[in-house]
Amino acid sequence: MAQPIETTPAVPTTTQSAPATPSPDLVPLDTPADTTTVVDPCAVPTTTPPATTTTPPPTTTTTPVAPAECVTTPAAPEPVTPTPASETVPEPAAPPVTAAPEPEPAAPVENTVEPLPAEMIPAAPAADQPITPDDPELSSKTAEPDLDWAPTENPNATLVPGQMRSDREEIPAPFTKEDADKAEMMEAQERSALSRMSIAAVTCQTYWPAPFQVCGAIRDKYNSLGGPASFLTYPTSGNIINPDGAGERVTFLNGPIYWHPDTGAHPVVNSFMTKWGSHGWEAGYLGYPLTDEIVHPDAKGRRQEFQGGIIYVSFPAPLGSVVRGSILQKYNELGGHAGSLGYPLTDEVDTSGDYTQFGTRVNTFEGGALYWHPDSGFVKHGRWVPTPGIAFPDDDALIESTEREISVPQSEIESGPEIRPMTQSDCAPGTYGFAGEKSIYNCVVRLQDPGGTWWNVRQGYPGKFGIEHYREDHNVEDSWVEGVIGFHNPTNLEGGTRWAWGYKYEVTDPNSQYDYFGVRVLVNAAHVAEKIGVDTQQFGLITAHCYIPKRSAEESPVKVQFCPEVMPPGGPFRR
């Protein structure tokens, strides 16, 4: 590598042998020289001035005059013609022939550094990158990937003003010119090492303009992800030894890569990093990551596996949920996220209240729950399951109808034109707009069951029927009713004037079965509304309430007048 050339003109010097007695014509090197050149006042000027270590005196625009003692024949002074400034004779102390020539600007150095081997060039980023959460508190993203990044061509090993890469290209934030120049010189050192050693022996790499070396397996993982063009973007540290003394990590603008000899190197970003950190990072029960993010084909969620469990991140639970141990084993037996339970909604937590009878630890999922009990060692599966609709003796008091007639088949009941999101639709013409005493029959919303039939949900009033009744008298939420009707077809009760849906919460283990309680929705058939004189469409919902299912043929179900504040998870209540 050629050394940089100074741009300041060099001072001419002469090397001399040290005389035994200092010559009176030389200025000692250790004595400050006078700024006026010492010359023989009677000597004829020559083209080579006496050697000096000082800067030549400035030129003047006057012609020097010899002293009187140097003139042998007096003469009358000759008339002097004024000389233009451009023709002024220079001072003899600084004749132009003795000045050092102005150096030319340093020419770009020819490429003398080998290019980066193909094995060390980062791969193209994968098409499926981690998804940045909408919630900024769950996102680790601070910078965009640099899709145009490339290693420095012919990096300078020393600082060459005006010829560094930082002088030619814009420096990505948050790095400075000092960072970029340092990174370029580090790149040059690494290329020099590559010219002397094998690729396998050079285990560290610098990524301009970040002045940090990424080494070993973390370097290899980073390159496989795309380097600065990946979702991680630029490194913000070199390899850091973790507190356990066994693992390492490197931080990047958008998240870290962690490595352990037992697990390999894997990035952890966004919600996965937030959830992992809440459980103590690698020092917590989850330990080190075993995989990168794994994308599920349902386009609904992802997972990342760790030594002590799995973190799932999904649209239903964007914060992330941990499943581990015996509950994870049971969850996988039931099909994992693709099974009946769907995605987890919580971490494994302690149970409380009525749920302690099922176990002391529980994970809740979209479609139910898994309980672990230390006494039995079993993981019990709690889930909502559809059951046949049932009739209670006091159902007749809910409607002003005394005759029981055979209802029309469900397929002949008027249906809506299309399935609306969340099984809801605006009410059909003729089912609202009532006033006075009939205002309680106004339709509020329509719900569609899986068979395609639309059911009118009417206003009603407390103590009687409808939305106001189930809300006030039974502590039932609208979403529960929507879920029950939307996930299950009804049962036509005896007599044909009503339809009913039933859902019960069933908890099982290999040795027993126990039904906790159920939810029932009761709806009148179409002809009942016609007899009342409201309209000719199905009358709609009468009530919804909780009940204790019968546990044997000898028992009867028991109505629960007021549902609990917190329903068991999953099933029709997964909204």
Secondary structure, 3 states (H helix, E strand, C coil): CCCCCCCCCCCCCCCCCCCCCCCCCCCCCCCCCCCCCCCCCCCCCCCCCCCCCCCCCCCCCCCCCCCHHHCCCCCCCCCCCCCCHHHCCCCCCCCHHHCCCCCCCCCCCCCCCCCCCHHHCCCCCCCCCCCCCCCHHHCCCCCCCCCCCCCCCCCCCCCCCCCCHHHCCCCCCCCCHHHHHHHHHHHHHHHHHHHHCCHHHCCEEEECCEEEEEEHHHHHHHHHHCHHHCCCCCECCCCEECCCCCCEEEEECCEEEEEECCCEEEECCHHHHHHHHHCCHHHCCCCCECCCCEECCCCCEEEEEECCEEEEEECCCCCCEEECHHHHHHHHHCCHHHCCCCCECCCCEECCHHHHHCCCEEEEECCEEEEECCCCCCEEEEEEEEEECCCCHHHHHHCCCCCCCCCCCHHHCCCCCCCCHHHEECCCCCCCCCCHHHHHHCEEEEEECCCCCEEEEECCECCCEHHHHHHHHHCCCHHHHHHHHHHCCCEECCCCCEEEEEEEEEEEECCEEEEEEEEEEEEECHHHHHHHCCCCCCCEEEEEEEEECCCCCCCCCEEECCCCCCCCCCHHHCC
